[in-house]
């Protein structure tokens, strides 16, 4: 994933109102309190624009309980496990905002979004740690 600390999905295209504010800047401004709260409660977060058909933002962080990630890894290693369901469950456990029901609705209409969230959440759990001596 190439998302940076704050996620990089929100479009930076100018808004339809003719001003120079980007969609990302507007989303950040409109949700400043939610973002500030998430930043104060978590070491690192990623912020995404809600997928097409939904409004607002999605904020994720590493789950507060490290066992959540360990359970995810153990479950997807089992051949009989439904990997899509386990990935969605892991993603749901990493969402800070919006609530779980809103995310389930997003995943139902945009199932690949769960993969994006789970992938970035794995990075927030430490998989992005740089190996010294490697480019």
N, CA, C and O atoms as a GROMACS GRO file, in nm:
protein
  540
    1UNK      N    1   0.084  -0.118   0.000
    1UNK     CA    2   0.000   0.000   0.000
    1UNK      C    3   0.088   0.123   0.000
    1UNK      O    4   0.192   0.124   0.065
    2UNK      N    5   0.050   0.225  -0.069
    2UNK     CA    6   0.132   0.345  -0.073
    2UNK      C    7   0.075   0.458   0.011
    2UNK      O    8   0.123   0.571   0.003
    3UNK      N    9  -0.026   0.429   0.090
    3UNK     CA   10  -0.084   0.532   0.175
    3UNK      C   11   0.021   0.579   0.273
    3UNK      O   12   0.100   0.500   0.325
    4UNK      N   13   0.020   0.709   0.300
    4UNK     CA   14   0.111   0.761   0.399
    4UNK      C   15   0.039   0.764   0.532
    4UNK      O   16  -0.072   0.711   0.544
    5UNK      N   17   0.099   0.827   0.633
    5UNK     CA   18   0.048   0.828   0.769
    5UNK      C   19  -0.101   0.860   0.776
    5UNK      O   20  -0.173   0.798   0.854
    6UNK      N   21  -0.148   0.952   0.699
    6UNK     CA   22  -0.287   0.993   0.707
    6UNK      C   23  -0.372   0.934   0.596
    6UNK      O   24  -0.484   0.979   0.574
    7UNK      N   25  -0.322   0.834   0.526
    7UNK     CA   26  -0.398   0.782   0.413
    7UNK      C   27  -0.391   0.885   0.301
    7UNK      O   28  -0.375   1.004   0.327
    8UNK      N   29  -0.401   0.841   0.178
    8UNK     CA   30  -0.390   0.937   0.069
    8UNK      C   31  -0.499   0.916  -0.034
    8UNK      O   32  -0.482   0.955  -0.150
    9UNK      N   33  -0.609   0.856   0.006
    9UNK     CA   34  -0.716   0.830  -0.087
    9UNK      C   35  -0.802   0.950  -0.124
    9UNK      O   36  -0.847   0.957  -0.238
   10UNK      N   37  -0.826   1.045  -0.033
   10UNK     CA   38  -0.914   1.154  -0.072
   10UNK      C   39  -0.863   1.226  -0.196
   10UNK      O   40  -0.744   1.258  -0.207
   11UNK      N   41  -0.954   1.251  -0.288
   11UNK     CA   42  -0.918   1.318  -0.413
   11UNK      C   43  -0.870   1.458  -0.387
   11UNK      O   44  -0.920   1.527  -0.298
   12UNK      N   45  -0.773   1.501  -0.466
   12UNK     CA   46  -0.725   1.638  -0.451
   12UNK      C   47  -0.775   1.725  -0.566
   12UNK      O   48  -0.722   1.834  -0.589
   13UNK      N   49  -0.876   1.678  -0.636
   13UNK     CA   50  -0.934   1.759  -0.743
   13UNK      C   51  -1.009   1.878  -0.683
   13UNK      O   52  -1.072   1.865  -0.579
   14UNK      N   53  -1.002   1.993  -0.751
   14UNK     CA   54  -1.076   2.109  -0.699
   14UNK      C   55  -1.225   2.079  -0.692
   14UNK      O   56  -1.278   2.000  -0.770
   15UNK      N   57  -1.292   2.142  -0.598
   15UNK     CA   58  -1.435   2.119  -0.581
   15UNK      C   59  -1.514   2.187  -0.692
   15UNK      O   60  -1.461   2.270  -0.765
   16UNK      N   61  -1.641   2.150  -0.703
   16UNK     CA   62  -1.727   2.205  -0.806
   16UNK      C   63  -1.765   2.350  -0.780
   16UNK      O   64  -1.818   2.417  -0.869
   17UNK      N   65  -1.738   2.400  -0.661
   17UNK     CA   66  -1.780   2.536  -0.628
   17UNK      C   67  -1.691   2.641  -0.692
   17UNK      O   68  -1.719   2.760  -0.680
   18UNK      N   69  -1.584   2.600  -0.759
   18UNK     CA   70  -1.498   2.696  -0.827
   18UNK      C   71  -1.384   2.746  -0.740
   18UNK      O   72  -1.296   2.816  -0.791
   19UNK      N   73  -1.383   2.714  -0.612
   19UNK     CA   74  -1.272   2.759  -0.529
   19UNK      C   75  -1.157   2.660  -0.542
   19UNK      O   76  -1.167   2.560  -0.613
   20UNK      N   77  -1.048   2.688  -0.474
   20UNK     CA   78  -0.929   2.606  -0.488
   20UNK      C   79  -0.913   2.502  -0.378
   20UNK      O   80  -0.809   2.436  -0.371
   21UNK      N   81  -1.011   2.485  -0.293
   21UNK     CA   82  -1.000   2.387  -0.187
   21UNK      C   83  -1.023   2.247  -0.244
   21UNK      O   84  -1.118   2.225  -0.320
   22UNK      N   85  -0.938   2.154  -0.207
   22UNK     CA   86  -0.951   2.018  -0.257
   22UNK      C   87  -1.057   1.943  -0.177
   22UNK      O   88  -1.096   1.986  -0.069
   23UNK      N   89  -1.101   1.832  -0.232
   23UNK     CA   90  -1.196   1.747  -0.162
   23UNK      C   91  -1.132   1.701  -0.031
   23UNK      O   92  -1.197   1.699   0.074
   24UNK      N   93  -1.005   1.664  -0.036
   24UNK     CA   94  -0.935   1.619   0.084
   24UNK      C   95  -0.934   1.728   0.191
   24UNK      O   96  -0.963   1.702   0.307
   25UNK      N   97  -0.899   1.851   0.151
   25UNK     CA   98  -0.895   1.961   0.248
   25UNK      C   99  -1.033   1.987   0.308
   25UNK      O  100  -1.045   2.014   0.427
   26UNK      N  101  -1.138   1.979   0.225
   26UNK     CA  102  -1.273   2.001   0.275
   26UNK      C  103  -1.312   1.890   0.373
   26UNK      O  104  -1.368   1.918   0.479
   27UNK      N  105  -1.282   1.766   0.338
   27UNK     CA  106  -1.313   1.655   0.429
   27UNK      C  107  -1.239   1.670   0.561
   27UNK      O  108  -1.295   1.646   0.668
   28UNK      N  109  -1.113   1.709   0.554
   28UNK     CA  110  -1.035   1.728   0.677
   28UNK      C  111  -1.092   1.843   0.760
   28UNK      O  112  -1.102   1.832   0.882
   29UNK      N  113  -1.130   1.951   0.696
   29UNK     CA  114  -1.186   2.066   0.767
   29UNK      C  115  -1.321   2.030   0.830
   29UNK      O  116  -1.348   2.062   0.945
   30UNK      N  117  -1.405   1.963   0.753
   30UNK     CA  118  -1.538   1.926   0.802
   30UNK      C  119  -1.533   1.825   0.916
   30UNK      O  120  -1.627   1.815   0.995
   31UNK      N  121  -1.425   1.751   0.926
   31UNK     CA  122  -1.413   1.644   1.025
   31UNK      C  123  -1.297   1.667   1.122
   31UNK      O  124  -1.245   1.573   1.181
   32UNK      N  125  -1.257   1.792   1.136
   32UNK     CA  126  -1.139   1.825   1.217
   32UNK      C  127  -1.149   1.774   1.360
   32UNK      O  128  -1.051   1.723   1.415
   33UNK      N  129  -1.265   1.786   1.422
   33UNK     CA  130  -1.281   1.740   1.560
   33UNK      C  131  -1.267   1.588   1.572
   33UNK      O  132  -1.204   1.538   1.664
   34UNK      N  133  -1.326   1.518   1.477
   34UNK     CA  134  -1.319   1.371   1.477
   34UNK      C  135  -1.174   1.327   1.457
   34UNK      O  136  -1.126   1.236   1.524
   35UNK      N  137  -1.105   1.393   1.364
   35UNK     CA  138  -0.965   1.359   1.336
   35UNK      C  139  -0.878   1.390   1.458
   35UNK      O  140  -0.794   1.308   1.496
   36UNK      N  141  -0.898   1.506   1.518
   36UNK     CA  142  -0.818   1.543   1.636
   36UNK      C  143  -0.838   1.443   1.750
   36UNK      O  144  -0.742   1.405   1.817
   37UNK      N  145  -0.961   1.401   1.771
   37UNK     CA  146  -0.989   1.303   1.876
   37UNK      C  147  -0.918   1.171   1.846
   37UNK      O  148  -0.857   1.112   1.935
   38UNK      N  149  -0.926   1.125   1.722
   38UNK     CA  150  -0.860   1.000   1.684
   38UNK      C  151  -0.709   1.010   1.700
   38UNK      O  152  -0.644   0.916   1.747
   39UNK      N  153  -0.652   1.123   1.660
   39UNK     CA  154  -0.508   1.143   1.673
   39UNK      C  155  -0.464   1.144   1.819
   39UNK      O  156  -0.356   1.097   1.852
   40UNK      N  157  -0.549   1.196   1.907
   40UNK     CA  158  -0.514   1.202   2.049
   40UNK      C  159  -0.526   1.065   2.116
   40UNK      O  160  -0.463   1.040   2.219
   41UNK      N  161  -0.607   0.976   2.059
   41UNK     CA  162  -0.632   0.845   2.120
   41UNK      C  163  -0.547   0.732   2.062
   41UNK      O  164  -0.541   0.623   2.121
   42UNK      N  165  -0.482   0.756   1.948
   42UNK     CA  166  -0.407   0.650   1.880
   42UNK      C  167  -0.269   0.700   1.839
   42UNK      O  168  -0.251   0.817   1.808
   43UNK      N  169  -0.171   0.608   1.840
   43UNK     CA  170  -0.035   0.645   1.803
   43UNK      C  171  -0.027   0.692   1.659
   43UNK      O  172   0.041   0.790   1.628
   44UNK      N  173  -0.096   0.623   1.572
   44UNK     CA  174  -0.092   0.654   1.429
   44UNK      C  175  -0.228   0.618   1.370
   44UNK      O  176  -0.288   0.516   1.406
   45UNK      N  177  -0.275   0.701   1.280
   45UNK     CA  178  -0.402   0.675   1.213
   45UNK      C  179  -0.385   0.689   1.063
   45UNK      O  180  -0.287   0.744   1.014
   46UNK      N  181  -0.482   0.638   0.991
   46UNK     CA  182  -0.492   0.660   0.847
   46UNK      C  183  -0.635   0.706   0.820
   46UNK      O  184  -0.731   0.657   0.880
   47UNK      N  185  -0.647   0.801   0.730
   47UNK     CA  186  -0.777   0.861   0.700
   47UNK      C  187  -0.808   0.839   0.552
   47UNK      O  188  -0.724   0.863   0.465
   48UNK      N  189  -0.929   0.793   0.526
   48UNK     CA  190  -0.973   0.769   0.389
   48UNK      C  191  -1.102   0.844   0.361
   48UNK      O  192  -1.184   0.865   0.450
   49UNK      N  193  -1.118   0.883   0.238
   49UNK     CA  194  -1.247   0.933   0.193
   49UNK      C  195  -1.338   0.810   0.183
   49UNK      O  196  -1.297   0.706   0.132
   50UNK      N  197  -1.461   0.824   0.230
   50UNK     CA  198  -1.555   0.712   0.218
   50UNK      C  199  -1.568   0.675   0.071
   50UNK      O  200  -1.559   0.762  -0.016
   51UNK      N  201  -1.590   0.547   0.041
   51UNK     CA  202  -1.600   0.505  -0.099
   51UNK      C  203  -1.720   0.565  -0.170
   51UNK      O  204  -1.814   0.616  -0.108
   52UNK      N  205  -1.715   0.556  -0.301
   52UNK     CA  206  -1.823   0.607  -0.385
   52UNK      C  207  -1.957   0.554  -0.336
   52UNK      O  208  -1.973   0.435  -0.308
   53UNK      N  209  -2.053   0.645  -0.325
   53UNK     CA  210  -2.185   0.608  -0.276
   53UNK      C  211  -2.205   0.638  -0.128
   53UNK      O  212  -2.315   0.624  -0.076
   54UNK      N  213  -2.097   0.678  -0.060
   54UNK     CA  214  -2.101   0.710   0.082
   54UNK      C  215  -2.034   0.846   0.102
   54UNK      O  216  -1.958   0.892   0.016
   55UNK      N  217  -2.063   0.908   0.214
   55UNK     CA  218  -2.003   1.039   0.239
   55UNK      C  219  -1.918   1.035   0.365
   55UNK      O  220  -1.930   0.944   0.447
   56UNK      N  221  -1.833   1.135   0.378
   56UNK     CA  222  -1.752   1.148   0.498
   56UNK      C  223  -1.618   1.080   0.486
   56UNK      O  224  -1.566   1.058   0.377
   57UNK      N  225  -1.562   1.049   0.602
   57UNK     CA  226  -1.430   0.989   0.609
   57UNK      C  227  -1.435   0.859   0.688
   57UNK      O  228  -1.530   0.831   0.762
   58UNK      N  229  -1.330   0.781   0.671
   58UNK     CA  230  -1.308   0.660   0.748
   58UNK      C  231  -1.171   0.676   0.813
   58UNK      O  232  -1.073   0.706   0.746
   59UNK      N  233  -1.165   0.654   0.944
   59UNK     CA  234  -1.038   0.662   1.016
   59UNK      C  235  -1.009   0.524   1.073
   59UNK      O  236  -1.096   0.460   1.134
   60UNK      N  237  -0.885   0.479   1.053
   60UNK     CA  238  -0.844   0.350   1.108
   60UNK      C  239  -0.718   0.368   1.192
   60UNK      O  240  -0.645   0.466   1.178
   61UNK      N  241  -0.695   0.271   1.279
   61UNK     CA  242  -0.575   0.265   1.360
   61UNK      C  243  -0.547   0.118   1.389
   61UNK      O  244  -0.633   0.033   1.370
   62UNK      N  245  -0.427   0.091   1.436
   62UNK     CA  246  -0.398  -0.046   1.480
   62UNK      C  247  -0.493  -0.079   1.594
   62UNK      O  248  -0.522   0.008   1.677
   63UNK      N  249  -0.541  -0.201   1.601
   63UNK     CA  250  -0.629  -0.237   1.712
   63UNK      C  251  -0.555  -0.221   1.845
   63UNK      O  252  -0.435  -0.245   1.853
   64UNK      N  253  -0.628  -0.182   1.947
   64UNK     CA  254  -0.565  -0.159   2.077
   64UNK      C  255  -0.515  -0.288   2.140
   64UNK      O  256  -0.422  -0.286   2.220
   65UNK      N  257  -0.575  -0.400   2.105
   65UNK     CA  258  -0.534  -0.530   2.157
   65UNK      C  259  -0.450  -0.602   2.051
   65UNK      O  260  -0.503  -0.637   1.946
   66UNK      N  261  -0.320  -0.625   2.076
   66UNK     CA  262  -0.235  -0.693   1.978
   66UNK      C  263  -0.286  -0.833   1.940
   66UNK      O  264  -0.254  -0.883   1.832
   67UNK      N  265  -0.362  -0.895   2.027
   67UNK     CA  266  -0.418  -1.028   1.998
   67UNK      C  267  -0.512  -1.024   1.877
   67UNK      O  268  -0.531  -1.125   1.810
   68UNK      N  269  -0.570  -0.907   1.849
   68UNK     CA  270  -0.660  -0.894   1.733
   68UNK      C  271  -0.585  -0.928   1.605
   68UNK      O  272  -0.636  -1.002   1.521
   69UNK      N  273  -0.465  -0.874   1.590
   69UNK     CA  274  -0.386  -0.903   1.471
   69UNK      C  275  -0.340  -1.049   1.472
   69UNK      O  276  -0.346  -1.116   1.368
   70UNK      N  277  -0.296  -1.099   1.586
   70UNK     CA  278  -0.252  -1.238   1.596
   70UNK      C  279  -0.365  -1.334   1.560
   70UNK      O  280  -0.344  -1.433   1.489
   71UNK      N  281  -0.484  -1.306   1.609
   71UNK     CA  282  -0.600  -1.390   1.576
   71UNK      C  283  -0.631  -1.387   1.427
   71UNK      O  284  -0.665  -1.490   1.368
   72UNK      N  285  -0.619  -1.270   1.366
   72UNK     CA  286  -0.642  -1.256   1.222
   72UNK      C  287  -0.543  -1.343   1.144
   72UNK      O  288  -0.583  -1.419   1.055
   73UNK      N  289  -0.417  -1.332   1.177
   73UNK     CA  290  -0.314  -1.410   1.108
   73UNK      C  291  -0.339  -1.560   1.126
   73UNK      O  292  -0.330  -1.636   1.030
   74UNK      N  293  -0.371  -1.601   1.247
   74UNK     CA  294  -0.397  -1.742   1.273
   74UNK      C  295  -0.520  -1.792   1.198
   74UNK      O  296  -0.520  -1.904   1.148
   75UNK      N  297  -0.623  -1.711   1.190
   75UNK     CA  298  -0.746  -1.753   1.122
   75UNK      C  299  -0.725  -1.766   0.971
   75UNK      O  300  -0.770  -1.864   0.912
   76UNK      N  301  -0.658  -1.670   0.909
   76UNK     CA  302  -0.642  -1.678   0.763
   76UNK      C  303  -0.544  -1.788   0.722
   76UNK      O  304  -0.539  -1.826   0.605
   77UNK      N  305  -0.466  -1.838   0.817
   77UNK     CA  306  -0.374  -1.948   0.787
   77UNK      C  307  -0.447  -2.082   0.777
   77UNK      O  308  -0.394  -2.177   0.719
   78UNK      N  309  -0.566  -2.090   0.832
   78UNK     CA  310  -0.642  -2.215   0.829
   78UNK      C  311  -0.707  -2.232   0.692
   78UNK      O  312  -0.773  -2.141   0.643
   79UNK      N  313  -0.688  -2.349   0.629
   79UNK     CA  314  -0.743  -2.369   0.494
   79UNK      C  315  -0.896  -2.355   0.487
   79UNK      O  316  -0.949  -2.312   0.384
   80UNK      N  317  -0.966  -2.392   0.593
   80UNK     CA  318  -1.113  -2.388   0.588
   80UNK      C  319  -1.172  -2.250   0.615
   80UNK      O  320  -1.293  -2.232   0.605
   81UNK      N  321  -1.088  -2.154   0.648
   81UNK     CA  322  -1.135  -2.020   0.683
   81UNK      C  323  -1.178  -1.941   0.560
   81UNK      O  324  -1.113  -1.948   0.455
   82UNK      N  325  -1.287  -1.868   0.573
   82UNK     CA  326  -1.330  -1.776   0.469
   82UNK      C  327  -1.244  -1.650   0.483
   82UNK      O  328  -1.269  -1.566   0.569
   83UNK      N  329  -1.143  -1.640   0.398
   83UNK     CA  330  -1.044  -1.530   0.409
   83UNK      C  331  -1.109  -1.392   0.394
   83UNK      O  332  -1.068  -1.297   0.460
   84UNK      N  333  -1.209  -1.382   0.308
   84UNK     CA  334  -1.276  -1.253   0.289
   84UNK      C  335  -1.347  -1.209   0.416
   84UNK      O  336  -1.342  -1.092   0.454
   85UNK      N  337  -1.413  -1.302   0.482
   85UNK     CA  338  -1.484  -1.269   0.606
   85UNK      C  339  -1.385  -1.230   0.714
   85UNK      O  340  -1.406  -1.132   0.785
   86UNK      N  341  -1.277  -1.306   0.729
   86UNK     CA  342  -1.176  -1.276   0.831
   86UNK      C  343  -1.109  -1.142   0.804
   86UNK      O  344  -1.080  -1.067   0.898
   87UNK      N  345  -1.084  -1.112   0.678
   87UNK     CA  346  -1.023  -0.983   0.642
   87UNK      C  347  -1.117  -0.869   0.676
   87UNK      O  348  -1.075  -0.767   0.731
   88UNK      N  349  -1.244  -0.886   0.645
   88UNK     CA  350  -1.343  -0.784   0.679
   88UNK      C  351  -1.354  -0.766   0.830
   88UNK      O  352  -1.362  -0.653   0.879
   89UNK      N  353  -1.353  -0.875   0.904
   89UNK     CA  354  -1.360  -0.866   1.050
   89UNK      C  355  -1.240  -0.793   1.108
   89UNK      O  356  -1.253  -0.711   1.198
   90UNK      N  357  -1.121  -0.823   1.055
   90UNK     CA  358  -1.001  -0.754   1.101
   90UNK      C  359  -1.012  -0.604   1.069
   90UNK      O  360  -0.982  -0.520   1.154
   91UNK      N  361  -1.054  -0.573   0.948
   91UNK     CA  362  -1.071  -0.432   0.909
   91UNK      C  363  -1.168  -0.362   1.004
   91UNK      O  364  -1.142  -0.250   1.048
   92UNK      N  365  -1.280  -0.426   1.033
   92UNK     CA  366  -1.378  -0.366   1.125
   92UNK      C  367  -1.318  -0.339   1.262
   92UNK      O  368  -1.351  -0.239   1.326
   93UNK      N  369  -1.230  -0.427   1.307
   93UNK     CA  370  -1.166  -0.408   1.437
   93UNK      C  371  -1.065  -0.294   1.439
   93UNK      O  372  -1.020  -0.253   1.546
   94UNK      N  373  -1.030  -0.243   1.324
   94UNK     CA  374  -0.933  -0.134   1.314
   94UNK      C  375  -0.999   0.002   1.289
   94UNK      O  376  -0.932   0.105   1.293
   95UNK      N  377  -1.127   0.003   1.263
   95UNK     CA  378  -1.197   0.128   1.232
   95UNK      C  379  -1.223   0.207   1.359
   95UNK      O  380  -1.278   0.155   1.457
   96UNK      N  381  -1.184   0.333   1.355
   96UNK     CA  382  -1.207   0.427   1.464
   96UNK      C  383  -1.334   0.507   1.437
   96UNK      O  384  -1.411   0.536   1.529
   97UNK      N  385  -1.355   0.542   1.312
   97UNK     CA  386  -1.471   0.621   1.268
   97UNK      C  387  -1.502   0.585   1.124
   97UNK      O  388  -1.408   0.573   1.045
   98UNK      N  389  -1.626   0.566   1.085
   98UNK     CA  390  -1.752   0.576   1.156
   98UNK      C  391  -1.779   0.448   1.236
   98UNK      O  392  -1.688   0.370   1.261
   99UNK      N  393  -1.904   0.430   1.276
   99UNK     CA  394  -1.938   0.313   1.358
   99UNK      C  395  -1.938   0.184   1.274
   99UNK      O  396  -1.935   0.188   1.151
  100UNK      N  397  -1.942   0.075   1.342
  100UNK     CA  398  -1.933  -0.058   1.281
  100UNK      C  399  -2.043  -0.083   1.177
  100UNK      O  400  -2.016  -0.140   1.071
  101UNK      N  401  -2.166  -0.041   1.206
  101UNK     CA  402  -2.276  -0.062   1.111
  101UNK      C  403  -2.254   0.015   0.981
  101UNK      O  404  -2.283  -0.036   0.873
  102UNK      N  405  -2.204   0.137   0.992
  102UNK     CA  406  -2.175   0.215   0.871
  102UNK      C  407  -2.068   0.147   0.787
  102UNK      O  408  -2.076   0.143   0.665
  103UNK      N  409  -1.966   0.092   0.854
  103UNK     CA  410  -1.860   0.022   0.782
  103UNK      C  411  -1.910  -0.106   0.717
  103UNK      O  412  -1.871  -0.138   0.604
  104UNK      N  413  -1.997  -0.178   0.785
  104UNK     CA  414  -2.054  -0.300   0.726
  104UNK      C  415  -2.131  -0.266   0.599
  104UNK      O  416  -2.126  -0.341   0.501
  105UNK      N  417  -2.201  -0.154   0.601
  105UNK     CA  418  -2.275  -0.111   0.482
  105UNK      C  419  -2.179  -0.076   0.369
  105UNK      O  420  -2.204  -0.110   0.253
  106UNK      N  421  -2.069  -0.010   0.402
  106UNK     CA  422  -1.968   0.022   0.300
  106UNK      C  423  -1.908  -0.105   0.243
  106UNK      O  424  -1.896  -0.118   0.121
  107UNK      N  425  -1.871  -0.198   0.329
  107UNK     CA  426  -1.810  -0.323   0.283
  107UNK      C  427  -1.908  -0.406   0.200
  107UNK      O  428  -1.866  -0.476   0.108
  108UNK      N  429  -2.036  -0.399   0.232
  108UNK     CA  430  -2.136  -0.474   0.156
  108UNK      C  431  -2.143  -0.424   0.012
  108UNK      O  432  -2.158  -0.503  -0.081
  109UNK      N  433  -2.132  -0.292  -0.006
  109UNK     CA  434  -2.140  -0.234  -0.141
  109UNK      C  435  -2.004  -0.224  -0.210
  109UNK      O  436  -1.996  -0.229  -0.332
  110UNK      N  437  -1.900  -0.210  -0.130
  110UNK     CA  438  -1.764  -0.193  -0.183
  110UNK      C  439  -1.670  -0.290  -0.111
  110UNK      O  440  -1.586  -0.247  -0.031
  111UNK      N  441  -1.682  -0.421  -0.138
  111UNK     CA  442  -1.607  -0.520  -0.061
  111UNK      C  443  -1.456  -0.506  -0.069
  111UNK      O  444  -1.386  -0.542   0.026
  112UNK      N  445  -1.404  -0.455  -0.178
  112UNK     CA  446  -1.258  -0.438  -0.188
  112UNK      C  447  -1.207  -0.331  -0.091
  112UNK      O  448  -1.088  -0.329  -0.059
  113UNK      N  449  -1.294  -0.244  -0.045
  113UNK     CA  450  -1.254  -0.143   0.052
  113UNK      C  451  -1.207  -0.211   0.181
  113UNK      O  452  -1.116  -0.160   0.248
  114UNK      N  453  -1.266  -0.323   0.217
  114UNK     CA  454  -1.222  -0.398   0.336
  114UNK      C  455  -1.077  -0.444   0.319
  114UNK      O  456  -1.000  -0.442   0.414
  115UNK      N  457  -1.041  -0.486   0.197
  115UNK     CA  458  -0.902  -0.526   0.171
  115UNK      C  459  -0.806  -0.409   0.187
  115UNK      O  460  -0.698  -0.424   0.243
  116UNK      N  461  -0.846  -0.294   0.137
  116UNK     CA  462  -0.762  -0.174   0.149
  116UNK      C  463  -0.743  -0.138   0.296
  116UNK      O  464  -0.631  -0.110   0.340
  117UNK      N  465  -0.852  -0.139   0.372
  117UNK     CA  466  -0.845  -0.105   0.514
  117UNK      C  467  -0.759  -0.207   0.589
  117UNK      O  468  -0.674  -0.169   0.669
  118UNK      N  469  -0.780  -0.336   0.562
  118UNK     CA  470  -0.703  -0.440   0.631
  118UNK      C  471  -0.555  -0.432   0.596
  118UNK      O  472  -0.469  -0.452   0.681
  119UNK      N  473  -0.526  -0.402   0.471
  119UNK     CA  474  -0.386  -0.389   0.430
  119UNK      C  475  -0.315  -0.275   0.500
  119UNK      O  476  -0.204  -0.291   0.550
  120UNK      N  477  -0.381  -0.161   0.504
  120UNK     CA  478  -0.320  -0.046   0.572
  120UNK      C  479  -0.314  -0.070   0.722
  120UNK      O  480  -0.219  -0.028   0.787
  121UNK      N  481  -0.413  -0.137   0.777
  121UNK     CA  482  -0.413  -0.167   0.920
  121UNK      C  483  -0.296  -0.259   0.957
  121UNK      O  484  -0.238  -0.245   1.064
  122UNK      N  485  -0.262  -0.352   0.868
  122UNK     CA  486  -0.145  -0.436   0.893
  122UNK      C  487  -0.018  -0.350   0.902
  122UNK      O  488   0.069  -0.375   0.984
  123UNK      N  489  -0.010  -0.249   0.817
  123UNK     CA  490   0.104  -0.156   0.823
  123UNK      C  491   0.104  -0.082   0.957
  123UNK      O  492   0.209  -0.065   1.018
  124UNK      N  493  -0.013  -0.040   1.001
  124UNK     CA  494  -0.022   0.029   1.130
  124UNK      C  495   0.014  -0.063   1.246
  124UNK      O  496   0.054  -0.017   1.353
  125UNK      N  497   0.001  -0.193   1.225
  125UNK     CA  498   0.041  -0.291   1.327
  125UNK      C  499   0.191  -0.318   1.324
  125UNK      O  500   0.242  -0.390   1.410
  126UNK      N  501   0.262  -0.263   1.227
  126UNK     CA  502   0.407  -0.275   1.225
  126UNK      C  503   0.466  -0.337   1.101
  126UNK      O  504   0.589  -0.346   1.092
  127UNK      N  505   0.386  -0.380   1.005
  127UNK     CA  506   0.444  -0.446   0.888
  127UNK      C  507   0.519  -0.351   0.795
  127UNK      O  508   0.592  -0.396   0.707
  128UNK      N  509   0.502  -0.220   0.814
  128UNK     CA  510   0.572  -0.124   0.729
  128UNK      C  511   0.710  -0.091   0.782
  128UNK      O  512   0.783  -0.011   0.722
  129UNK      N  513   0.748  -0.151   0.895
  129UNK     CA  514   0.877  -0.121   0.957
  129UNK      C  515   0.989  -0.149   0.857
  129UNK      O  516   0.997  -0.258   0.800
  130UNK      N  517   1.074  -0.049   0.837
  130UNK     CA  518   1.180  -0.057   0.739
  130UNK      C  519   1.294  -0.145   0.788
  130UNK      O  520   1.341  -0.133   0.902
  131UNK      N  521   1.336  -0.233   0.701
  131UNK     CA  522   1.454  -0.314   0.730
  131UNK      C  523   1.577  -0.232   0.695
  131UNK      O  524   1.589  -0.182   0.584
  132UNK      N  525   1.667  -0.220   0.788
  132UNK     CA  526   1.789  -0.143   0.766
  132UNK      C  527   1.876  -0.210   0.661
  132UNK      O  528   1.887  -0.333   0.659
  133UNK      N  529   1.935  -0.131   0.574
  133UNK     CA  530   2.021  -0.184   0.469
  133UNK      C  531   1.946  -0.221   0.342
  133UNK      O  532   2.007  -0.263   0.243
  134UNK      N  533   1.812  -0.206   0.343
  134UNK     CA  534   1.731  -0.236   0.224
  134UNK      C  535   1.668  -0.107   0.175
  134UNK      O  536   1.630  -0.021   0.253
  135UNK      N  537   1.659  -0.096   0.042
  135UNK     CA  538   1.596   0.024  -0.014
  135UNK      C  539   1.449   0.009  -0.029
  135UNK      O  540   1.382   0.101  -0.075
   0.00000   0.00000   0.00000
